[in-house]
């Protein structure tokens, strides 16, 4: 690091990226777990990590650093049709 402190946005972005990586890892471990009790433990951990990820995302969004534009009705309908036909 060059001595410049990280901004709150940089810190939250870093935390969000870390949480995404953690959930990917726990998901893989959960899917490949042969022991039901250990799998349940991983599922609980995965749920906890998703909650943390969601909390960080919500904080970024609340501060205006993670915009989530509204989808227009045409795109929503197209997505509905695409995935209804896939079933």
C-alpha positions in Angstrom: 0.0 0.0 0.0 1.3 3.5 -0.8 0.3 5.0 2.6 -3.0 6.3 1.3 -5.8 5.2 3.6 -8.7 3.3 2.1 -12.0 5.1 1.8 -15.1 3.6 3.4 -16.3 2.7 -0.1 -13.0 0.9 -0.8 -13.3 -1.0 2.4 -16.9 -2.1 1.8 -16.1 -3.0 -1.8 -13.3 -5.2 -0.5 -15.4 -6.8 2.1 -18.1 -7.5 -0.5 -15.6 -9.2 -2.8 -14.3 -11.2 0.1 -17.8 -12.4 1.1 -18.5 -13.4 -2.5 -15.3 -15.5 -2.5 -16.2 -17.1 0.8 -19.7 -18.1 -0.3 -18.3 -19.7 -3.5 -15.9 -21.7 -1.4 -18.5 -22.8 1.2 -20.9 -23.7 -1.6 -18.3 -26.0 -3.2 -17.5 -27.6 0.2 -21.2 -28.1 0.9 -21.9 -29.7 -2.5 -19.0 -32.1 -2.2 -19.6 -33.1 1.4 -20.4 -36.8 2.0 -21.2 -36.5 5.7 -24.8 -35.2 6.4 -23.9 -33.5 9.7 -20.9 -31.8 8.2 -23.0 -30.8 5.2 -25.6 -29.2 7.5 -22.8 -27.3 9.3 -21.5 -26.0 6.0 -25.1 -25.0 5.0 -25.5 -23.1 8.2 -22.1 -21.3 7.6 -23.1 -20.6 4.0 -26.3 -19.1 5.1 -24.5 -16.9 7.7 -22.0 -15.8 5.0 -24.8 -14.9 2.6 -26.4 -12.8 5.3 -23.2 -10.9 5.9 -22.8 -10.4 2.1 -26.3 -9.1 1.9 -25.7 -6.7 4.8 -22.6 -5.3 3.2 -24.4 -5.0 -0.2 -27.3 -3.2 1.5 -24.9 -0.8 3.2 -23.2 0.0 -0.1 -26.6 0.5 -1.8 -27.8 2.7 1.1 -24.8 5.0 0.6 -25.4 5.2 -3.2 -22.2 3.2 -4.0 -24.0 0.1 -5.4 -26.7 1.4 -7.7 -29.5 -1.0 -8.7 -31.5 0.4 -11.5 -35.0 -0.7 -12.0 -35.6 -3.1 -14.9 -38.2 -2.0 -17.4 -41.3 -4.1 -17.8 -40.3 -5.4 -21.2 -37.1 -6.9 -19.9 -38.9 -8.4 -16.9 -41.5 -10.0 -19.3 -38.7 -11.3 -21.6 -36.9 -12.9 -18.6 -40.1 -14.5 -17.4 -40.8 -16.0 -20.9 -37.2 -17.2 -21.3 -37.2 -19.1 -18.0 -40.8 -20.4 -18.2 -39.9 -21.9 -21.5 -36.8 -23.5 -20.1 -38.7 -25.6 -17.7 
